[in-house]
């Protein structure tokens, strides 16, 4: 639930043009990758948003 809340807040901040404030929330989502290397949808989405903020193409 915390991961979903961080993702929602990060996306909301990005939509408002507040990318600098969104980055820590999105990074926290990315850090939730499971120890076995599996990744859930929020992690993938957060990584895509972070790449977009930083101007890195997919």
DAHU-V53675 format. One record per backbone hydrogen bond with DSSP energy under -0.5 kcal/mol. CO is the residue of the C=O (numbers start at 1). NH is the residue of the N-H. E is the energy in kcal/mol with one decimal. If there is no record, write none. Layout:
co=(CO;CO)
nh=(NH;NH)
e=(E;E)
This chain:
co=(1;2;3;4;5;6;7;8;9;10;11;12;13;14;18;18;19;20;21;22;22;23;24;25;26;27;29;30;34;38;40;41;42;43;44;45;46;47;48;49;50;51;52;55)
nh=(5;6;7;8;9;10;11;12;13;14;15;16;18;17;21;22;23;24;25;25;26;27;28;29;30;31;32;33;37;34;44;45;46;47;48;49;50;51;52;53;54;56;55;57)
e=(-2.2;-2.5;-2.3;-2.5;-2.5;-2.7;-2.6;-2.3;-2.6;-2.1;-2.5;-1.5;-3.1;-1.9;-0.7;-1.4;-1.9;-0.5;-0.5;-0.5;-2.3;-2.8;-1.8;-1.5;-2.2;-2.0;-1.7;-1.4;-2.4;-1.7;-1.9;-2.7;-2.9;-2.3;-2.0;-2.3;-2.6;-2.3;-2.3;-2.6;-2.1;-3.1;-1.1;-0.5)
